């Protein structure tokens, strides 16, 4: 594996977006580069871990659409349980995320259920559970020192949250490239039957990727909630579309068997760059959605299998 085909397209998209927005910011006279980079990495800390977990399930030819509700309920549980100790609260929130992922993986593999159906059920159930946990109220975090530490700039452009997100991708990339896990995950997503015949423990892989997705979504939710210093039952449920978009831009196939953590990271960074750059340019939210839709459409067209058969015939 490596930078051979899998990450070339995401890297090219990221490069085009970065150069275009950099040129636009220079022409506008915006020189607050450090502030923009910090904003980009803060947004990356929010969607990056979620996109990574979701992307891994997509590579395995499954789909975890419960990430938004997992993120929200984990943040709520963490704040509720952090009355005496914020670290205990964080552990509870992340632990719940791992349990959610394990439950989904077992249901999908053990009962042969569709991952979309299972995760949709969890999406709705967890959204309701978040309201139960918080009593349908917004709950403040009574640990201002924790909020300050999580959001404090490190070397100007990083924070604890963004460093955590970068570390997640670094670890996932190392495991993906240097162990059999990456090969077995790709094999599972490409052809589960053939992979199982070849000795790959496809059931275990699917359960593990769901646990990773649940754990990463929960961790992102806990750290974001701590960073905002408040838990809301409906505050983090809109993460699904950005996470899917990041995975697709990063080269993950909706049919499974293709994608890498590096590609997903590039996809997430592309979205973050678009978000921060367009905000700096004063572009309206509606126009930003149009730009994102155009980028996704371009990626979809570029990945069309028939495209490269048509072009040579007309040349």
Residue pairs with C-beta under 8 A, 6 or more apart in sequence:
1 176
1 177
1 182
1 260
2 177
3 11
3 262
6 251
6 258
6 259
6 260
6 262
6 263
7 251
7 260
7 262
7 263
7 266
9 251
9 299
9 302
9 303
10 249
10 250
10 251
10 262
10 263
10 266
10 267
10 270
11 266
13 249
13 266
13 267
13 270
13 295
13 298
13 299
14 266
14 267
14 269
14 270
14 273
17 270
17 273
17 274
17 277
17 295
18 273
21 273
21 274
21 277
21 278
21 281
24 277
24 281
25 36
25 277
25 280
25 281
28 280
28 281
30 36
30 280
30 281
32 280
34 156
34 157
36 276
36 277
36 280
37 156
37 157
38 153
38 156
38 157
38 158
38 159
39 276
39 279
40 269
40 272
40 273
40 275
40 276
41 157
41 158
41 159
41 162
41 165
41 272
42 159
42 161
42 162
43 271
43 272
43 275
43 276
44 162
44 165
44 268
44 269
44 272
45 159
45 161
45 162
45 164
45 165
45 220
45 223
45 224
46 161
46 220
46 224
46 239
47 220
47 239
47 242
47 243
47 246
47 268
47 271
47 272
48 165
48 166
48 168
48 169
48 220
48 246
48 265
48 268
48 269
48 272
49 164
49 165
49 168
49 216
49 217
49 219
49 220
50 67
50 71
50 216
50 217
50 220
50 239
50 243
51 242
51 243
51 244
51 246
51 247
51 250
51 264
51 267
51 268
52 168
52 169
52 172
52 212
52 216
52 261
52 264
52 265
52 268
53 64
53 67
53 101
53 209
53 212
53 213
53 214
53 215
53 216
53 217
54 63
54 64
54 67
54 213
54 217
54 243
54 244
54 247
55 243
55 246
55 247
55 250
55 252
55 259
55 261
55 264
56 172
56 185
56 209
56 212
56 213
56 261
57 63
57 64
57 115
57 209
57 210
57 213
58 189
58 247
58 252
58 253
58 254
58 256
58 259
59 185
59 186
59 189
59 209
59 252
59 253
59 256
59 257
59 258
59 259
60 185
60 188
60 189
60 205
60 206
60 209
60 256
61 188
61 189
61 190
61 192
61 255
61 256
61 257
62 108
62 115
62 206
62 209
62 210
62 256
63 115
63 116
63 119
64 101
64 104
64 115
64 119
64 210
64 213
64 214
65 116
65 119
65 120
65 123
65 240
66 100
66 104
66 119
66 120
66 122
66 123
66 126
66 214
67 213
67 217
67 239
67 240
67 243
68 123
68 217
68 236
68 237
68 238
68 239
68 240
69 122
69 123
69 124
69 125
69 126
69 127
69 130
69 237
70 97
70 100
70 101
70 122
70 126
70 213
70 214
70 217
70 218
70 221
71 217
71 218
71 220
71 221
71 224
71 236
71 237
71 239
72 126
72 127
72 130
72 221
72 232
72 233
72 234
72 235
72 236
72 237
73 96
73 126
73 127
73 129
73 130
73 133
73 221
74 93
74 94
74 96
74 97
74 217
74 218
74 219
74 221
74 222
75 93
75 221
75 222
75 224
75 225
75 226
75 231
75 235
75 236
76 130
76 133
76 134
76 139
76 225
76 231
76 232
76 233
77 89
77 92
77 93
77 96
77 133
78 86
78 89
78 90
78 92
78 93
78 94
78 221
78 222
78 225
78 226
78 231
79 89
79 139
79 140
79 141
79 225
79 226
79 230
79 231
80 89
80 133
80 134
80 139
80 231
81 88
81 89
81 92
81 93
82 88
82 89
82 90
82 141
82 142
82 143
83 89
83 142
86 141
86 143
86 146
86 226
89 222
90 222
90 223
90 226
93 218
93 219
93 221
93 222
94 215
94 218
94 219
94 222
95 218
96 218
97 214
97 215
97 216
97 217
97 218
97 219
97 221
98 211
98 214
98 215
98 218
99 214
100 122
100 126
100 214
100 218
101 210
101 211
101 212
101 213
101 214
101 215
102 207
102 210
102 211
102 214
103 122
104 115
104 118
104 119
104 122
104 210
104 214
105 206
105 207
105 208
105 209
105 210
105 211
106 207
107 113
107 118
108 114
108 115
108 118
108 206
108 210
109 203
109 206
109 207
115 210
127 233
127 234
127 237
130 233
130 234
131 233
131 234
133 233
134 231
134 232
134 233
136 233
138 230
138 231
138 232
139 230
139 231
139 232
140 229
140 230
140 231
141 147
141 225
141 226
141 229
141 230
141 231
143 226
144 229
146 226
147 226
147 227
147 228
147 229
149 160
150 159
150 160
150 161
150 223
150 226
150 227
151 159
151 160
151 161
151 227
152 159
152 160
153 159
154 160
154 163
158 166
160 223
161 223
161 224
161 227
164 219
164 223
165 220
168 216
169 261
169 262
169 264
169 265
172 261
173 260
173 261
173 262
173 265
175 181
175 182
176 182
176 185
176 260
176 261
177 260
181 205
182 260
184 195
184 200
184 201
184 205
185 205
185 209
186 257
186 258
187 194
187 195
187 198
187 200
187 257
188 195
188 200
188 202
188 205
188 206
188 256
189 253
189 256
189 257
189 258
190 256
190 257
190 258
191 257
192 202
195 202
196 202
217 239
220 239
221 236
224 236
225 231
225 235
225 236
228 235
242 271
245 267
245 271
245 292
245 296
246 264
246 267
246 268
246 270
246 271
247 259
247 264
247 267
248 254
248 267
248 296
248 299
248 300
249 266
249 267
249 270
249 271
249 295
249 296
249 299
250 259
250 260
250 263
250 264
250 265
250 266
250 267
250 268
250 270
251 258
251 259
251 260
251 263
251 264
251 267
252 258
252 259
252 263
252 264
252 267
253 259
253 303
270 295
271 292
274 288
274 291
274 292
274 295
275 288
278 287
278 288
278 291
279 288
283 291
301 307
